[in-house]
Amino acid sequence: NNMDDMEDNGMMNGGNAISSPSIADESTMMSAKSSLNYRYVKDTRNHPSIPSSGYLMTAETEIAGIGGDVDFIKTCGSIYYHWSMPRITTNVDPPDLTTKLSSILNIGIQTGFVIPWKRKLYSRFSSNRNIGGNNDDDIGGDKHIRIIDRLIPMGGLQLRGFEHGQIGPKDRNDYVHCDFLLAGGLSLCVPIFEWLYGNIFINVSHCNLLRNTNTISDIINNGVASSGLSIVVPFPVGRLEIGYAYPLKVNDNPFSPWFWAFDVQFF
């Protein structure tokens, strides 16, 4: 209950290097998790770092609680789509870069949630059959999701300017991650050389606890966003980006306007 109270109050007190109550409480809790995990990936992109067509789709589900004393259902999904824009035609002979390479429009969305399931199942089973009393403590199962099992918000090339895992709900100085995530982005890559692209982007993300997310307004008001420019150097296994991000909405989260990142997933 102490951890729930701390997170509900949204404590964000700085200047204290001691672990927050949320972290301290979990560090003393012994638990055993048994889970089943399924992951689906479909990748039709024609290049891993500068795709001009195709999409990357991922979906993953983890169900914990078959054994052990931890129960939750965690589901995440994402899709990244890429389009080649119409080429600029010129009469240059020999053909210049604009006749050989196209600008590329990239769009992506990512979402996920984590919820405990045993307590809700037992509660519904008991109420339907009038079994047991009305005391909530008599019902088994987890009341909340442990920090270690929550979703970790992404930074990098999915939320440029923000740090990985340093977005969303906090207890004092400690980020406690989220159990609901919704993120998306749009970018346009323009060829400069065959090995160098310019990039214009906008990224948005909402990550919070489900009990604090009840309406569309909550998603908008508690979200973060950035836009900016970067240069892209494509590699066979991913892309290197170096650029400048302008903070459209930060909500007291750490932000670095100058950034660099290397990744294979990007908006």
C-alpha positions in Angstrom: 0.0 0.0 0.0 2.9 2.3 0.7 4.1 2.1 -2.9 0.7 2.7 -4.3 0.3 5.9 -2.1 3.6 7.2 -3.2 2.9 6.8 -6.9 -0.6 8.1 -6.7 0.6 11.3 -5.0 3.1 11.7 -7.9 6.1 12.5 -5.6 8.8 14.2 -7.5 11.0 15.6 -4.8 14.6 16.3 -6.0 17.9 16.6 -4.2 17.7 13.2 -2.5 20.1 10.5 -3.5 18.4 7.9 -1.3 16.2 5.4 -3.0 12.6 6.3 -3.1 10.0 4.3 -1.1 8.9 2.6 -4.3 12.4 1.2 -5.1 13.2 0.5 -1.4 10.0 -1.5 -0.9 10.5 -3.7 -4.0 14.2 -4.3 -3.1 13.0 -6.1 0.0 10.3 -8.1 -1.7 11.1 -11.7 -2.6 9.1 -13.0 -5.6 9.1 -15.8 -8.1 7.8 -15.4 -11.6 6.7 -18.1 -14.1 5.5 -16.9 -17.4 4.8 -17.7 -21.1 5.9 -15.4 -23.8 5.0 -15.1 -27.5 6.6 -12.7 -30.0 5.6 -12.1 -33.6 7.7 -10.2 -36.1 7.0 -9.4 -39.8 9.6 -7.4 -41.7 9.0 -6.5 -45.4 11.4 -3.5 -45.5 13.9 -3.4 -48.3 16.7 -2.0 -46.1 17.1 -2.0 -42.3 18.3 1.6 -41.9 17.0 3.5 -44.9 13.9 1.6 -46.0 12.1 3.1 -49.0 9.2 0.6 -48.9 7.7 -2.0 -46.7 6.9 -2.2 -43.0 8.1 -3.7 -39.7 5.4 -5.1 -37.5 6.0 -6.6 -34.0 3.6 -8.0 -31.4 4.5 -9.5 -28.0 2.5 -11.0 -25.2 3.7 -12.3 -21.8 1.4 -14.0 -19.3 2.7 -14.5 -15.8 1.0 -16.3 -13.0 0.9 -19.9 -14.2 3.2 -20.5 -11.2 5.0 -18.4 -8.7 3.6 -15.4 -6.9 3.6 -12.8 -9.7 0.7 -12.4 -12.1 0.2 -10.0 -15.0 -0.6 -9.8 -18.7 1.8 -7.7 -20.7 1.1 -6.9 -24.4 3.1 -4.6 -26.7 2.8 -3.9 -30.4 4.3 -1.6 -32.9 4.3 -0.9 -36.6 6.7 1.1 -38.7 5.8 2.0 -42.3 7.9 3.5 -45.0 7.0 5.1 -48.4 9.2 6.3 -51.2 8.2 9.8 -52.3 8.0 10.9 -56.0 11.4 11.6 -57.5 12.4 15.1 -58.6 13.0 14.9 -62.3 15.9 16.8 -63.9 17.5 17.1 -67.3 21.0 16.7 -65.8 23.3 14.4 -67.8 24.6 12.3 -66.2 21.7 12.0 -63.8 22.3 13.6 -60.4 21.4 12.2 -57.0 17.8 13.4 -57.1 17.1 11.1 -60.1 18.6 8.1 -58.4 17.4 8.4 -54.8 14.0 9.3 -53.4 13.0 11.1 -50.2 11.4 8.7 -47.7 8.4 9.2 -45.5 8.5 7.2 -42.3 5.6 6.8 -39.8 5.3 4.6 -36.8 3.2 3.8 -33.7 3.9 1.8 -30.6 1.6 0.9 -27.7 1.5 -1.5 -24.8 -0.1 -2.2 -21.4 0.4 -4.4 -18.3 -2.4 -5.4 -16.0 -2.7 -8.0 -13.1 -5.3 -10.6 -14.0 -5.8 -13.0 -11.1 -7.5 -10.6 -8.7 -10.0 -9.4 -11.4 -10.7 -13.0 -12.4 -11.2 -14.1 -8.7 -13.3 -11.1 -8.0 -15.6 -11.7 -10.9 -15.8 -15.5 -10.1 -16.7 -14.7 -6.5 -19.3 -12.1 -7.2 -21.0 -14.3 -9.8 -21.3 -17.1 -7.3 -21.7 -15.1 -4.1 -18.6 -16.7 -2.7 -16.7 -15.2 0.2 -17.1 -11.8 1.8 -16.7 -8.3 0.6 -13.2 -7.8 2.0 -10.8 -7.0 -0.9 -7.9 -8.5 1.0 -9.6 -11.9 0.9 -9.2 -12.0 -2.9 -5.9 -13.4 -4.1 -3.6 -12.0 -6.8 -1.5 -8.8 -7.3 -3.0 -5.4 -6.7 -0.3 -3.6 -8.7 2.4 -4.3 -11.3 5.9 -4.4 -9.9 8.3 -1.8 -11.3 10.6 -4.5 -12.8 7.6 -5.9 -14.8 6.4 -2.6 -16.2 7.0 -1.1 -19.6 10.2 0.9 -20.0 9.6 4.1 -22.1 11.9 4.3 -25.2 14.1 7.3 -26.0 16.7 7.1 -28.8 15.2 7.4 -32.3 11.7 6.7 -31.1 11.6 9.8 -28.9 14.5 12.0 -29.9 15.9 14.3 -27.2 14.6 12.2 -24.3 16.5 9.6 -22.3 15.6 5.9 -22.4 13.6 5.0 -19.3 13.5 8.6 -18.0 10.0 9.5 -18.9 6.7 9.3 -17.1 5.8 8.6 -13.4 8.4 9.2 -10.7 8.7 8.6 -7.0 11.2 11.3 -5.8 14.2 10.9 -8.0 13.4 7.4 -9.3 11.5 6.7 -12.5 9.0 3.8 -11.8 8.2 3.1 -15.5 4.7 2.7 -16.8 1.9 0.2 -17.3 0.4 2.0 -20.3 2.4 3.3 -23.3 1.4 5.1 -26.5 4.0 6.6 -28.8 4.2 7.6 -32.4 6.3 9.6 -34.9 6.6 11.0 -38.4 9.9 11.7 -40.2 11.0 12.6 -43.7 14.5 11.5 -45.0 16.0 13.5 -47.9 19.1 12.3 -49.7 22.2 14.5 -49.6 24.7 11.9 -50.7 24.3 8.1 -51.1 25.8 7.7 -47.6 24.2 10.7 -46.0 20.6 11.8 -45.5 18.9 14.8 -43.9 16.0 14.1 -41.6 13.0 16.1 -40.4 11.0 14.5 -37.5 8.3 14.9 -34.9 7.9 12.4 -32.0 5.2 12.1 -29.3 4.8 9.7 -26.4 2.5 9.1 -23.4 3.6 6.8 -20.6 1.9 6.6 -17.3 0.2 4.3 -14.8 -3.2 3.0 -16.0 -4.9 4.3 -12.8 -3.8 7.8 -13.8 -5.0 7.5 -17.4 -8.8 7.7 -17.7 -9.5 10.0 -20.7 -8.0 11.2 -23.9 -7.2 14.5 -22.1 -5.0 12.6 -19.7 -3.1 11.1 -22.6 -2.6 14.5 -24.2 -1.8 16.5 -21.0 0.7 14.0 -19.6 2.4 13.3 -22.9 5.8 14.6 -24.2 6.8 15.6 -27.7 9.8 16.8 -29.7 10.6 17.9 -33.3 13.8 18.8 -35.1 16.4 18.0 -37.7 19.1 15.4 -37.9 21.6 13.8 -40.3 21.4 10.1 -40.9 24.3 7.8 -41.8 23.0 4.4 -42.9 24.8 1.2 -41.9 23.9 -2.4 -42.9 22.7 -3.2 -39.3 21.1 0.1 -38.3 21.2 3.9 -38.7 23.3 6.5 -36.9 21.5 9.8 -36.3 23.1 13.1 -35.0 20.8 16.1 -34.7 18.9 18.8 -32.8 15.6 18.2 -31.1 13.3 21.0 -30.0 11.2 20.3 -26.9 7.5 20.8 -27.8 6.4 19.3 -24.4 8.7 18.0 -21.7 6.6 17.7 -18.5 9.6 18.0 -16.2 11.4 15.1 -17.8 15.2 15.3 -18.7 15.7 16.6 -22.2 18.9 17.1 -24.3 18.4 19.2 -27.5 21.6 17.8 -29.1 21.4 14.1 -29.4 22.9 11.1 -31.2 21.6 7.5 -31.3 22.1 4.3 -33.2 19.1 2.0 -33.7 17.2 -0.2 -36.2 13.8 0.9 -34.9 12.8 4.6 -35.6 9.8 6.8 -36.2 
